[in-house]
């Protein structure tokens, strides 16, 4: 495990070679060490021997080297060459030339990203570096002409600085990708690796030289169209001509670890700096995208035909206990073809009541509900356990008010009379049964389906989160992609007690703008992103950080709620500048800028 060095382990003047009292001859370069705890640059000398064997000629901004720092040898990136060192400081020599690293453009981008997501540069440069050391950049391979396509909304999109293309879920994205490649080397970012591989294969068949990120880093550095997931936004692009982000709404494009950067925003900034068009594509564009560019879409007929058949099962008159998780009319939809059922609750029973006295099954102090795990009850934090017994009357027969996916799988297997596979985020095996049930993860583990059923859509619609409606519609679009277009005959089934909700109506009418308008009005009223900036502060050091943060002009501090603080501002500039000016505590701290789940 790599040790993280503290700032106090380093002399303010930088690393010093104690055996030298004068500056060694040779070129002086500035480096940033690959040590997350340090956000400082140090000066080193290129060894004279490197001039003799040609290594010195390979030193440039971005080159990856190894240096001695506080008695340890660590990796580093060259951030400047031909530096004039401070007078009277004896500099140590570089220890090793490792290989080619991120370009000067990407190093500059990392400085902006560190400010934009209130983090350090090292995580960004790690993402931008090759997965394996690259000694040199290969010569560019020639490619054939990219096939011409019809003059449609996709070609028009690249005439704008930033355009948002709304396409049906059934669209595979190839036409848009080819339109980008007709302009030259394109950066194409997608949300999942399987789609990236399929798109790369299709482009290669069309004669495009493609580097699949991150493995083909060297090919990209030599000049190629780059296709990849989130990290592809940081791949080398010497001749960048266009940028495309597919499924820009997808949460997979945001890094979970700190700093929590978003590939869409990195792609937008990169396109802006290079002066090339950026196209954000989605079946359900986010408000962030719609505010960034001009919306383009196919005709209503084409869009409607690109969605599957949508059927709503209204459960307002169903008894929630007797009916269970399945509407009576659902049975006929499950008799043939590949069926995928979605229930975003893990475990067996998420809400229980005593069948004798009717009391909700709660913890001993009555403040928390308890769930069934195997053959016992426990609180969601796992601290309190007890047998399957009602604490109020002592009865042992409990009834399920809200089933988890494991209990629902058992009931579904009895309902259809055959084996049913269960898929959650922790499932490793690929589902093989005709009928599959799972959390949202199941939508990423199955390639095709004939029927997709959302068993409790209301759970998503009523989730106490400011992006709940937008995220619910995105999940429906993901399910619709498994089904294809109306012509394919697939069926998207929604079980709900809110058939008039804007998400349900948007799916029925194949019109995501219904949700976009409602979301715009709600978020604009409270100044939530993209009509403002937010940062979520958590961790053991959060209280100390907030105390140091104070009350900067233009920034509102809300909290603590569950040991979390939410910072809000009308603009990113005032919020991010305030975050950058606040010293970090020694205890663990997480600052999540523009969090997706709040």
C-alpha positions as CSV (number, residue, x, y, z in Angstrom):
1,X,0.0,0.0,0.0
2,X,1.4,3.4,-0.9
3,X,2.1,5.7,2.0
4,X,0.7,9.2,1.9
5,X,3.2,11.8,3.0
6,X,2.2,14.8,5.2
7,X,3.1,18.3,4.2
8,X,5.2,18.7,7.3
9,X,7.7,16.1,6.0
10,X,9.0,18.5,3.4
11,X,11.2,21.5,3.5
12,X,9.5,24.6,2.3
13,X,12.3,25.1,-0.3
14,X,11.6,21.7,-1.9
15,X,13.6,18.5,-2.0
16,X,17.3,19.1,-1.3
17,X,20.3,16.9,-2.1
18,X,22.3,17.3,1.1
19,X,25.5,16.1,-0.6
20,X,25.5,19.1,-3.0
21,X,25.9,22.8,-2.0
22,X,25.8,24.2,-5.5
23,X,23.4,23.8,-8.3
24,X,24.3,20.8,-10.5
25,X,24.7,21.5,-14.2
26,X,21.8,20.5,-16.5
27,X,18.2,21.4,-17.3
28,X,15.9,22.1,-14.4
29,X,12.3,20.8,-14.5
30,X,9.4,21.2,-12.2
31,X,7.4,18.1,-11.2
32,X,4.2,17.2,-9.3
33,X,4.7,14.1,-7.2
34,X,2.1,11.2,-7.5
35,X,1.3,11.6,-3.8
36,X,-2.3,12.6,-3.1
37,X,-1.6,14.3,0.2
38,X,0.7,16.9,-1.4
39,X,-0.5,19.5,-3.9
40,X,2.9,21.2,-4.4
41,X,5.4,21.2,-7.2
42,X,9.2,20.7,-6.7
43,X,12.3,21.5,-8.9
44,X,14.7,18.8,-10.0
45,X,17.7,18.6,-12.3
46,X,17.9,16.4,-15.4
47,X,21.0,14.2,-14.9
48,X,23.9,15.1,-17.3
49,X,24.1,11.5,-18.4
50,X,20.6,11.8,-19.9
51,X,22.0,14.4,-22.4
52,X,24.5,11.8,-23.6
53,X,22.1,8.9,-24.2
54,X,19.2,11.0,-25.6
55,X,16.8,10.7,-22.6
56,X,16.9,14.5,-22.0
57,X,15.4,15.1,-25.4
58,X,12.3,13.1,-24.3
59,X,11.6,15.3,-21.3
60,X,8.6,17.5,-21.9
61,X,5.6,18.8,-20.0
62,X,3.6,15.7,-19.0
63,X,6.5,13.2,-19.1
64,X,6.3,10.7,-16.3
65,X,9.5,10.3,-14.2
66,X,10.5,9.0,-10.8
67,X,12.1,11.2,-8.1
68,X,13.5,11.1,-4.6
69,X,11.2,12.8,-2.2
70,X,11.7,12.8,1.6
71,X,14.0,9.7,1.2
72,X,11.5,7.8,-0.9
73,X,11.3,7.2,-4.6
74,X,7.9,8.2,-6.0
75,X,6.4,8.8,-9.4
76,X,5.8,12.3,-10.8
77,X,4.7,14.3,-13.8
78,X,6.8,17.0,-15.3
79,X,4.8,20.2,-15.2
80,X,7.3,22.7,-16.6
81,X,10.7,22.6,-18.3
82,X,13.7,25.0,-18.4
83,X,12.7,26.3,-15.0
84,X,14.8,29.0,-13.2
85,X,15.3,27.5,-9.7
86,X,15.4,29.5,-6.5
87,X,18.8,30.9,-5.7
88,X,20.9,29.1,-3.2
89,X,18.9,25.8,-3.4
90,X,20.8,22.6,-4.2
91,X,18.5,20.5,-6.3
92,X,18.4,16.7,-6.5
93,X,18.4,14.8,-9.8
94,X,15.6,13.0,-11.5
95,X,16.0,9.3,-10.8
96,X,14.2,7.6,-13.8
97,X,12.5,8.5,-17.0
98,X,9.4,6.3,-16.9
99,X,7.6,7.3,-20.2
100,X,5.2,9.4,-22.0
101,X,2.4,11.0,-19.9
102,X,-0.5,13.4,-20.3
103,X,-0.1,16.3,-22.6
104,X,0.3,20.0,-21.6
105,X,-3.3,20.5,-22.5
106,X,-4.5,17.8,-20.1
107,X,-2.2,19.1,-17.3
108,X,-3.9,22.5,-17.7
109,X,-7.3,20.8,-17.7
110,X,-6.4,19.1,-14.4
111,X,-5.8,22.5,-12.7
112,X,-9.3,23.6,-13.8
113,X,-10.8,20.3,-12.7
114,X,-9.1,20.5,-9.2
115,X,-10.9,23.8,-8.7
116,X,-14.2,22.7,-10.3
117,X,-14.5,19.7,-8.0
118,X,-12.7,21.0,-4.9
119,X,-9.9,18.4,-5.1
120,X,-6.3,17.8,-5.8
121,X,-4.6,17.4,-9.2
122,X,-3.1,13.9,-8.6
123,X,-6.3,11.9,-9.1
124,X,-7.0,13.6,-12.4
125,X,-3.5,13.0,-13.7
126,X,-3.6,9.4,-12.6
127,X,-6.8,9.0,-14.7
128,X,-5.1,10.8,-17.7
129,X,-2.0,8.6,-17.6
130,X,-1.5,5.4,-19.6
131,X,-2.4,2.2,-17.7
132,X,1.0,0.8,-18.7
133,X,4.2,2.9,-19.3
134,X,4.6,4.1,-22.9
135,X,8.1,4.6,-24.1
136,X,7.1,6.6,-27.2
137,X,4.2,7.7,-29.2
138,X,3.6,5.5,-32.3
139,X,3.2,7.0,-35.8
140,X,-0.4,7.7,-36.8
141,X,-1.9,5.0,-38.9
142,X,-3.9,5.9,-42.0
143,X,-7.6,5.3,-42.2
144,X,-10.1,5.2,-45.0
145,X,-12.8,7.8,-45.6
146,X,-15.7,7.8,-43.2
147,X,-19.0,6.8,-44.9
148,X,-21.3,9.7,-45.6
149,X,-24.7,9.7,-44.0
150,X,-28.0,11.6,-44.6
151,X,-28.0,15.3,-43.8
152,X,-30.1,15.1,-40.6
153,X,-30.2,16.3,-37.0
154,X,-26.9,14.6,-36.3
155,X,-24.9,16.5,-38.9
156,X,-26.6,19.7,-37.9
157,X,-25.5,19.2,-34.3
158,X,-21.8,19.7,-35.1
159,X,-22.6,23.2,-36.5
160,X,-23.2,24.4,-32.9
161,X,-20.7,25.0,-30.2
162,X,-22.8,22.8,-27.9
163,X,-25.8,20.8,-29.0
164,X,-28.1,18.4,-27.1
165,X,-29.4,15.6,-29.3
166,X,-32.5,13.8,-27.9
167,X,-32.8,10.4,-29.6
168,X,-35.1,7.4,-28.9
169,X,-33.8,4.7,-26.5
170,X,-33.6,2.2,-29.4
171,X,-31.0,4.4,-31.3
172,X,-27.5,2.7,-31.1
173,X,-25.7,6.0,-31.6
174,X,-23.7,4.9,-34.6
175,X,-25.1,7.6,-37.0
176,X,-24.1,10.3,-34.5
177,X,-20.7,8.8,-33.9
178,X,-20.0,8.6,-37.7
179,X,-21.1,12.2,-38.1
180,X,-18.5,13.2,-35.5
181,X,-15.8,11.1,-37.2
182,X,-16.4,12.8,-40.5
183,X,-15.0,15.9,-39.0
184,X,-11.8,14.2,-37.9
185,X,-10.6,12.6,-34.7
186,X,-13.5,12.5,-32.3
187,X,-13.7,12.0,-28.5
188,X,-16.6,9.7,-27.9
189,X,-17.6,9.1,-24.2
190,X,-20.2,6.5,-23.3
191,X,-21.6,5.3,-19.9
192,X,-20.8,1.6,-20.0
193,X,-17.9,-0.5,-21.4
194,X,-20.1,-2.9,-23.3
195,X,-21.6,-0.2,-25.4
196,X,-18.1,1.4,-25.9
197,X,-16.8,-1.9,-27.3
198,X,-19.7,-2.3,-29.7
199,X,-19.4,1.2,-30.9
200,X,-15.6,0.8,-31.4
201,X,-16.2,-2.3,-33.5
202,X,-18.8,-0.6,-35.6
203,X,-16.6,2.4,-36.3
204,X,-13.6,0.3,-37.2
205,X,-15.7,-1.6,-39.7
206,X,-16.6,1.8,-41.2
207,X,-12.9,2.5,-41.7
208,X,-12.3,4.7,-38.6
209,X,-9.0,4.4,-36.7
210,X,-10.2,3.9,-33.1
211,X,-8.4,3.8,-29.8
212,X,-10.5,2.1,-27.1
213,X,-9.8,3.7,-23.8
214,X,-7.9,3.2,-21.6
215,X,-6.0,0.3,-23.1
216,X,-5.2,1.9,-26.4
217,X,-3.7,5.0,-24.8
218,X,-0.6,5.0,-27.0
219,X,-2.7,4.7,-30.2
220,X,-4.7,7.7,-29.0
221,X,-1.6,9.7,-28.3
222,X,-0.5,9.1,-31.9
223,X,-3.8,10.3,-33.3
224,X,-7.1,8.4,-33.4
225,X,-10.8,8.6,-32.6
226,X,-11.1,7.7,-28.9
227,X,-14.1,5.7,-27.6
228,X,-14.4,4.8,-23.9
229,X,-16.2,5.3,-20.7
230,X,-15.8,8.0,-18.1
231,X,-11.9,8.0,-18.1
232,X,-11.9,8.5,-21.9
233,X,-12.6,12.2,-21.3
234,X,-8.9,12.4,-20.2
235,X,-7.3,10.4,-23.1
236,X,-4.7,12.1,-25.3
237,X,-6.3,13.8,-28.4
238,X,-3.6,15.7,-30.4
239,X,-6.0,16.4,-33.3
240,X,-9.3,16.7,-31.6
241,X,-12.1,17.7,-34.0
242,X,-15.3,16.9,-32.2
243,X,-16.7,15.6,-28.9
244,X,-19.7,13.4,-28.2
245,X,-21.0,12.2,-24.9
246,X,-23.6,9.5,-25.1
247,X,-26.1,9.0,-22.2
248,X,-24.9,12.2,-20.7
249,X,-27.5,11.9,-18.0
250,X,-26.1,8.5,-16.7
251,X,-24.8,8.6,-13.2
252,X,-22.0,6.3,-14.2
253,X,-20.3,9.3,-15.9
254,X,-19.7,10.8,-12.4
255,X,-16.7,9.5,-10.4
256,X,-17.8,8.1,-7.0
257,X,-14.4,8.7,-5.3
258,X,-13.3,12.2,-4.5
259,X,-13.0,14.4,-6.4
260,X,-16.4,13.5,-7.8
261,X,-15.8,14.8,-11.3
262,X,-18.3,14.3,-14.1
263,X,-17.1,13.3,-17.6
264,X,-19.8,15.4,-19.3
265,X,-18.4,18.6,-17.7
266,X,-14.8,17.6,-18.5
267,X,-15.8,16.9,-22.1
268,X,-17.5,20.3,-22.4
269,X,-14.5,22.2,-21.0
270,X,-12.1,20.3,-23.2
271,X,-14.2,21.1,-26.3
272,X,-14.4,24.7,-25.3
273,X,-10.6,25.0,-24.8
274,X,-9.9,23.4,-28.2
275,X,-12.7,25.3,-30.0
276,X,-14.5,22.2,-31.3
277,X,-18.2,21.3,-31.2
278,X,-19.5,19.2,-28.3
279,X,-22.7,17.1,-28.7
280,X,-24.5,15.7,-25.6
281,X,-26.7,12.8,-26.6
282,X,-29.5,11.2,-24.5
283,X,-32.9,9.7,-24.7
284,X,-33.8,11.8,-21.6
285,X,-31.5,14.8,-21.5
286,X,-30.6,16.2,-18.1
287,X,-31.4,19.8,-17.2
288,X,-27.6,20.3,-16.9
289,X,-27.2,19.4,-20.6
290,X,-30.3,21.4,-21.7
291,X,-28.9,24.5,-20.1
292,X,-25.5,24.0,-21.8
293,X,-26.6,23.7,-25.4
294,X,-29.2,23.9,-28.1
295,X,-31.8,21.0,-28.1
296,X,-32.1,19.0,-31.4
297,X,-34.4,16.1,-31.8
298,X,-35.9,13.9,-34.6
299,X,-39.5,14.3,-35.7
300,X,-42.1,13.3,-33.2
301,X,-43.1,10.3,-35.3
302,X,-39.5,9.0,-35.4
303,X,-39.2,9.5,-31.6
304,X,-42.4,7.9,-30.7
305,X,-41.6,4.8,-32.9
306,X,-38.2,4.6,-31.2
307,X,-39.8,3.9,-27.8
308,X,-41.3,0.5,-27.1
309,X,-45.0,-0.1,-26.2
310,X,-45.6,1.4,-22.8
311,X,-48.4,0.0,-20.6
312,X,-49.5,1.4,-17.2
313,X,-51.0,-0.8,-14.6
314,X,-52.9,1.5,-12.2
315,X,-52.8,0.0,-8.7
316,X,-54.8,2.6,-6.8
317,X,-57.6,0.1,-6.1
318,X,-55.3,-2.8,-5.2
319,X,-55.0,-3.9,-1.6
320,X,-51.2,-3.4,-0.9
321,X,-51.1,-6.5,1.4
322,X,-53.3,-9.0,-0.4
323,X,-52.2,-8.1,-3.9
324,X,-48.5,-8.1,-3.1
325,X,-46.0,-6.8,-5.6
326,X,-47.9,-8.0,-8.7
327,X,-51.0,-6.5,-10.2
328,X,-53.6,-9.1,-11.2
329,X,-53.4,-8.1,-14.8
330,X,-49.6,-8.6,-14.9
331,X,-49.8,-12.4,-15.2
332,X,-50.6,-12.4,-18.9
333,X,-47.5,-10.2,-19.6
334,X,-45.1,-12.8,-18.1
335,X,-46.1,-16.0,-19.9
336,X,-43.6,-15.8,-22.8
337,X,-40.3,-14.2,-23.9
338,X,-37.5,-12.8,-21.8
339,X,-38.9,-11.0,-18.9
340,X,-37.0,-8.5,-16.6
341,X,-38.7,-7.2,-13.5
342,X,-37.2,-4.3,-11.5
343,X,-37.6,-3.7,-7.8
344,X,-35.1,-1.3,-6.3
345,X,-35.2,-2.8,-2.8
346,X,-32.7,-5.4,-1.6
347,X,-33.4,-8.1,1.0
348,X,-36.5,-10.0,1.8
349,X,-38.9,-7.6,3.6
350,X,-38.3,-3.8,3.9
351,X,-41.5,-3.0,5.9
352,X,-43.3,-5.5,8.1
353,X,-46.4,-5.4,10.3
354,X,-47.7,-7.8,12.9
355,X,-50.5,-10.0,11.4
356,X,-52.2,-10.1,14.8
357,X,-52.1,-6.6,16.2
358,X,-51.2,-4.7,13.0
359,X,-48.3,-2.8,14.6
360,X,-45.4,-1.8,12.4
361,X,-42.3,-3.9,13.3
362,X,-39.9,-1.3,14.8
363,X,-36.7,-1.2,16.8
364,X,-36.8,-1.4,20.6
365,X,-36.9,2.4,21.0
366,X,-39.6,2.7,18.3
367,X,-37.7,5.1,16.1
368,X,-36.7,2.8,13.2
369,X,-38.4,0.1,11.2
370,X,-36.9,-3.3,11.1
371,X,-36.3,-5.5,8.1
372,X,-36.2,-9.3,7.7
373,X,-32.8,-10.8,7.0
374,X,-32.9,-14.5,6.5
375,X,-34.6,-15.9,9.7
376,X,-34.4,-12.8,12.0
377,X,-35.1,-9.1,12.2
378,X,-32.6,-6.3,12.2
379,X,-32.4,-2.5,11.8
380,X,-31.0,-1.1,8.6
381,X,-27.7,-0.3,10.3
382,X,-27.3,-3.9,11.5
383,X,-26.9,-2.9,15.2
384,X,-30.2,-4.3,16.7
385,X,-31.3,-7.9,16.1
386,X,-34.2,-10.1,17.3
387,X,-36.2,-13.1,16.2
388,X,-39.2,-12.9,14.0
389,X,-41.4,-11.7,16.9
390,X,-43.7,-8.7,17.3
391,X,-42.3,-6.6,20.2
392,X,-45.9,-5.2,20.9
393,X,-47.9,-8.4,21.3
394,X,-45.4,-11.3,21.0
395,X,-47.0,-12.8,18.0
396,X,-44.7,-14.6,15.5
397,X,-46.8,-14.2,12.3
398,X,-45.7,-11.1,10.4
399,X,-47.0,-9.8,7.1
400,X,-45.0,-8.0,4.4
401,X,-46.1,-4.5,3.5
402,X,-43.1,-3.7,1.3
403,X,-41.2,-6.7,-0.1
404,X,-37.5,-6.7,-0.9
405,X,-36.2,-8.2,-4.1
406,X,-35.4,-11.5,-2.5
407,X,-38.9,-12.0,-1.2
408,X,-40.3,-10.8,-4.5
409,X,-38.2,-13.3,-6.4
410,X,-39.8,-16.1,-4.3
411,X,-43.3,-14.8,-5.0
412,X,-42.6,-14.3,-8.7
413,X,-41.3,-17.8,-9.1
414,X,-44.5,-19.1,-7.6
415,X,-46.5,-16.6,-9.8
416,X,-44.9,-17.8,-13.1
417,X,-44.3,-21.4,-12.0
418,X,-40.7,-21.6,-13.0
419,X,-37.2,-20.6,-11.7
420,X,-36.4,-16.9,-11.5
421,X,-32.9,-15.4,-11.3
422,X,-32.2,-12.5,-8.9
423,X,-29.7,-9.8,-9.8
424,X,-28.4,-7.0,-7.5
425,X,-25.2,-4.9,-7.6
426,X,-23.3,-7.7,-5.7
427,X,-24.4,-10.5,-8.1
428,X,-21.5,-12.0,-10.0
429,X,-23.2,-14.7,-12.1
430,X,-24.9,-13.8,-15.4
431,X,-28.7,-14.5,-15.2
432,X,-29.8,-17.4,-17.4
433,X,-33.5,-17.9,-16.5
434,X,-36.3,-16.7,-18.8
435,X,-37.6,-14.5,-16.0
436,X,-35.2,-12.3,-14.1
437,X,-35.8,-9.9,-11.2
438,X,-33.4,-7.4,-9.6
439,X,-32.6,-4.0,-8.5
440,X,-31.7,-1.3,-11.1
441,X,-28.5,-3.3,-11.6
442,X,-30.4,-5.9,-13.6
443,X,-30.9,-3.4,-16.4
444,X,-27.1,-3.4,-16.9
445,X,-26.7,-7.2,-16.8
446,X,-29.3,-8.1,-19.5
447,X,-28.8,-7.2,-23.2
448,X,-32.3,-7.8,-24.6
449,X,-35.8,-8.4,-23.2
450,X,-39.3,-8.8,-24.5
451,X,-41.0,-7.4,-21.4
452,X,-39.5,-5.1,-18.7
453,X,-41.7,-4.5,-15.6
454,X,-41.1,-1.8,-13.0
455,X,-42.9,-3.4,-10.0
456,X,-42.9,-0.4,-7.8
457,X,-42.4,2.8,-9.8
458,X,-43.8,4.9,-7.0
459,X,-40.8,4.2,-4.9
460,X,-38.7,6.1,-7.5
461,X,-41.3,8.8,-8.1
462,X,-41.7,9.6,-4.3
463,X,-38.0,9.4,-3.4
464,X,-37.0,12.5,-1.4
465,X,-34.4,13.7,-3.8
466,X,-34.3,16.8,-6.0
467,X,-33.4,14.8,-9.1
468,X,-35.9,12.0,-8.4
469,X,-38.1,12.5,-11.5
470,X,-35.2,13.0,-13.9
471,X,-33.5,9.8,-12.6
472,X,-36.7,7.8,-12.7
473,X,-37.3,8.7,-16.3
474,X,-33.7,7.8,-17.1
475,X,-34.2,4.4,-15.5
476,X,-37.3,3.8,-17.7
477,X,-35.3,4.8,-20.8
478,X,-32.7,2.2,-19.8
479,X,-35.3,-0.4,-19.6
480,X,-36.8,0.7,-22.9
481,X,-33.4,0.2,-24.6
482,X,-33.5,-3.5,-23.8
483,X,-36.8,-3.7,-25.6
484,X,-36.0,-1.9,-28.8
485,X,-38.5,0.1,-30.8
486,X,-42.3,-0.3,-31.2
487,X,-41.6,-2.4,-34.3
488,X,-39.7,-4.9,-32.2
489,X,-42.9,-5.6,-30.1
490,X,-41.3,-5.1,-26.7
491,X,-43.4,-3.9,-23.8
492,X,-42.5,-1.6,-21.0
493,X,-44.9,-2.2,-18.0
494,X,-45.2,0.3,-15.2
495,X,-47.0,-0.6,-12.0
496,X,-48.0,2.6,-10.2
497,X,-50.6,4.4,-8.1
498,X,-49.7,7.7,-9.8
499,X,-50.6,7.2,-13.5
500,X,-50.8,11.0,-14.0
501,X,-47.3,11.7,-12.8
502,X,-45.1,13.5,-15.3
503,X,-42.6,10.6,-15.5
504,X,-45.4,8.1,-16.4
505,X,-46.9,10.5,-18.9
506,X,-43.5,11.2,-20.5
507,X,-42.9,7.5,-21.0
508,X,-46.4,7.0,-22.4
509,X,-46.1,9.8,-24.8
510,X,-42.4,9.3,-25.6
511,X,-41.9,12.9,-24.7
512,X,-39.1,13.6,-22.1
513,X,-39.8,17.3,-22.3
514,X,-42.8,16.8,-20.0
515,X,-40.4,15.9,-17.1
516,X,-37.8,18.5,-18.2
517,X,-40.4,21.4,-17.9
518,X,-41.6,20.2,-14.5
519,X,-38.1,19.7,-13.2
520,X,-37.0,23.1,-14.5
521,X,-39.8,24.9,-12.6
522,X,-39.1,23.0,-9.4
523,X,-35.3,23.5,-9.4
524,X,-35.3,27.0,-10.6
525,X,-37.6,28.0,-7.7
526,X,-35.1,26.8,-5.1
527,X,-31.9,27.5,-6.9
528,X,-30.9,23.9,-7.3
529,X,-28.5,22.8,-10.0
530,X,-28.2,23.7,-12.8
531,X,-29.8,27.0,-11.6
532,X,-27.3,27.2,-8.8
533,X,-24.3,25.3,-7.4
534,X,-24.2,22.8,-4.5
535,X,-21.6,21.0,-2.5
536,X,-22.2,18.2,0.0
537,X,-19.7,18.0,2.9
538,X,-19.4,14.8,5.0
539,X,-16.8,12.9,6.9
540,X,-15.1,13.0,10.3
541,X,-13.5,16.3,9.5
542,X,-16.7,17.9,8.2
543,X,-17.6,19.9,11.3
544,X,-14.1,21.3,11.6
545,X,-14.1,22.2,7.9
546,X,-17.5,24.0,8.1
547,X,-16.3,25.9,11.1
548,X,-13.3,27.2,9.1
549,X,-15.6,27.8,6.1
550,X,-17.6,30.4,7.9
551,X,-20.2,32.4,6.0
552,X,-18.6,33.6,2.7
553,X,-20.6,36.1,0.6
554,X,-23.1,34.4,-1.7
555,X,-22.9,31.0,-0.1
556,X,-25.6,29.5,2.2
557,X,-24.7,26.7,4.6
558,X,-27.5,24.2,5.5
559,X,-27.1,21.6,8.2
560,X,-26.0,19.5,9.8
561,X,-28.6,16.8,8.9
562,X,-27.4,13.3,9.6
563,X,-23.9,14.8,9.9
564,X,-24.0,16.3,6.4
565,X,-23.8,19.9,5.4
566,X,-25.2,21.3,2.1
567,X,-23.6,24.4,0.7
568,X,-25.5,26.4,-1.9
569,X,-24.6,29.4,-4.1
570,X,-26.1,31.1,-7.1
571,X,-22.9,30.5,-9.1
572,X,-20.1,27.9,-9.1
573,X,-17.5,30.6,-8.9
574,X,-18.3,32.0,-5.5
575,X,-18.8,28.5,-4.0
576,X,-15.7,26.9,-5.5
577,X,-13.5,29.9,-4.6
578,X,-14.7,29.7,-1.0
579,X,-14.0,25.9,-0.9
580,X,-10.5,26.4,-2.3
581,X,-9.8,29.1,0.3
582,X,-10.8,26.9,3.3
583,X,-8.0,24.8,4.9
584,X,-8.6,21.1,5.0
585,X,-8.7,19.3,8.4
586,X,-6.5,16.4,9.1
587,X,-9.5,14.1,9.6
588,X,-11.2,12.5,6.6
589,X,-13.3,14.9,4.6
590,X,-15.5,14.4,1.5
591,X,-16.6,17.4,-0.6
592,X,-19.0,16.4,-3.4
593,X,-19.7,19.3,-5.8
594,X,-23.1,19.1,-7.5
595,X,-24.0,15.8,-6.0
596,X,-26.4,13.6,-8.0
597,X,-28.1,12.0,-4.9
598,X,-29.2,14.7,-2.5
